[in-house]
Amino acid sequence: MKTNSEVPDAIPETAPRPAVKIFGVGGAGVQLLNALSAEEFAGAGFVGINTDAASLAASSATFKIHLETKLLRGLGTGGDPERGRALAEEQFSTLKSACDGANVVLIIAGLGGGAGSGISPVLARAAKETGALVLAFVTMPFVCEGNRRQQQAQQGLEQLKSVADGVICLPNQKTFKLIDDSTSVLDTFRITGGLLVEGVRGVWRLLTRPGLIQIHFDDLCALVRDRHSESVFAFVEASGPARSREAVEKLLAHPLLDEGRALADADAVLVSLMGGKDLTMADVNRVMEQIGRCCERAQIIMGAAVDAEMKNKLSVTLIAARNCVAKNEPSISTADSPEQTVSSGATERSAGGPPASSDFSQRADKLSALQLHQREQAVSRHGRGRRTANKLLQTQLPLAIISKGRFDKSEPTIHKGEDLDIPTYVRRGVSLN
Amino acid sequence: MFDDSNIIVGLEIGTSKVCAVVGEQAADGALNIIGLGQARSRGVRKGEIVDPKQAEEDVRNAIVEAESMAGAEISNVYLGVTGGHIRGFNNRGVHPVVSADREISNDDIQDVVKNAKAINLPAENNVVHAIRQHFFVDGQDGITNPVGMLGSRLEVDVHVVHGNTNRLQNAIRLVKGFQIQVNEIVFNGLAASLALLSNEQKELGALVIDIGGGTTDYVVYVGGVIKHTGVLAVGGDHVSNDLAYGLKVPLSRAEKLKLEHGSAIVDETEQGRSVTFTNELGLPIKTINVGHLQRIMSLRLEEIFQLIAQDLEQAGLCEYLRAGVFLTGGGARVPHIAKLAEPVLQMPVSIGQTNSISGLKSALDQPEFAAAIGLVKFGSFKSRKPGGKSSLAQGIKGAISSLLRRS
């Protein structure tokens, strides 16, 4: 951990652990901040920032910053990030003083609106200037929220990425896999919020619990920094004697990881295990082995910690980051989860559209076989694993490995057993980036 | 043929464009390009017609444009053909000289060439060209015209270019549908080489690579005759497709990017640069990395040259190409392509320039039109033939297509 020379007075800490401030920015951010219980995050400073007074009034944050000018007439930013940004720039010194004394600043925001997209990048910059490490947890709007919001969110995300040490981005669209037809809007947002909070919790634990195998915050930042695509994260908990197996099972079935495909795709994976004093090396080994098998290509950063309260329980926080093929890809495509790209390979073949990244699908294929194998093992040992196994079997249809785009319907150009219609860089395994 | 004998038209139905070139042959044999018509091709993939309706429309447009520009009616054409099905190989014919004085006569030559052309081809294939190389008289090599020589055994090597009959017929039928006669079909690579190479270069040994939209055609000259031909059904379309795939953009956009930012070698100074394009409202919709674009492109083009290099190596021809490599076709426009090709082919590489033809400067300068211009040149050789049979030895004139007569 980078030690900051200015030891904060606001948050008295006995242990040399980092002073953390959690900022909720905008309507969504402030609400999510409420969801973080003060007990669990003891020692952290909570700050709510919004342009809307009503939302701040309802907030439980210990410290509130209301950005307001006469221009807005108390109506908030009206969904215009430029206004949010201008306001934040105006009050830059206020933001900076709010960040003062923190080693680590976590920013929670919902991008797409005026406050979240506009203020968070400025806040991140302010925090950076005070010398804190900045990690942002943001949600991207649902696709149905419209193009404008998507674009604003994307712009906000880009700006945030350029200033923050790390951005963990959760496209709301992904939560569609978690909900069904009857889920209410309220519940849906609760779920997306819950996921984000889980992520914050995971990072919090990473930072505060004494680690046997320590992961430094730097590691985390290095992992999510400069990955110009979303980093996916998953947090699972399991208990009982078979907890390690259960945890891996849950992890692989986690909707945000696209049933493990995100892992296959990741360039870097951070795994943090947390257990009670009874955490065995075998547990750690089993979890890591399984995860490692899913992401052979990735650089794995692993940490383990012990928490006396977590008796008989095991929690795994996993953050996977992927380097995008095309940098600065618009969120519309990134939000269209990798899973979608892969599974739609078959349709794309016929449509002749721009093909899916192929090594991607190949890896997914490889994984699927592997995963199936693991699943089968799990099923044979565990009766209750059966349901998930069935569900998985359904999704593992043979995929069109590579769509040939324009040459889809023409006679393939086979030269010495090589199909020359497939892009050369794919056949030679040259990775872009 | 006599009514318009001084007008020669070359028609190339390519993957990216249909192009008709009208040439006028003066009495002294000099060629002058007087008309050019082209249309974007939509019905062709990898050099072969896949949508006759669309192709027909495009051909009509090109011909109408060429006619109005040249101020002449097009009644017959030399048609360029290509496609992955076209193959070339060398064959040798033998003929014993039976006359009493052992003097080789024109009849002997015709017989030996006929023998050389008696090739065992698959039933569905047909000869496009059988190009005479050198004669051997009693085993003596390198004789270009043995008429009047004495000998007992006459041999000749021919280079045979053949292709699938039905696929060749597709293009011929399409043109015949306009009541236009197809004088002959000509392999595009051969046509391009005619447009580019001087006799001296042919003698020295040269490789012509025509990188078109759908195919890459190549022809090797050694000692003044064609020794090797080949078609690789990979071209500019593949580059665009790779880009569309790798950068995740629509094909039309990929094509545009290729033209605007393409390069055959990865430019280190461009590495981190990105390009954003906007929709009609001016909002940014996508940003792509120029470095990636160039890498994808470079790999594909490099592969094309590698495959050709492998082929030549197998044929054992690399040592004989002293005039070097000449690039043409749309692919020759890619910046730095010669620089990319040189280390792969290990020969001096240059962009080919059409020579010994006068006329429209705009057409002659473009590498895309080399094949079509070459078709006109081919035609000029053919139509000159009845007048001056004595210049038989001029390389390509031995090329005969039996296909049309048979069909």
Interface residues (C-beta under 8 A of the other chain):
Chain A: Q151 V325 A326 K327 N328 E329 P330 S333 G353 P354 P355 S357 S358 S403 K404 G405 R406 F407 K409 S410 E411 T413 H415 L420 D421 P423 T424 Y425 V426 R428 V430 L432 N433
Chain B: R45 K46 V50 G84 L232 A233 V234 D237 H238 S240 N241 D242 A244 Y245 G246 L247 K248 V249 P250 L251 S274 L283 I285 K286 T287 I288 N289 H292 R295 I296 L299 R300 E302 E303 L307
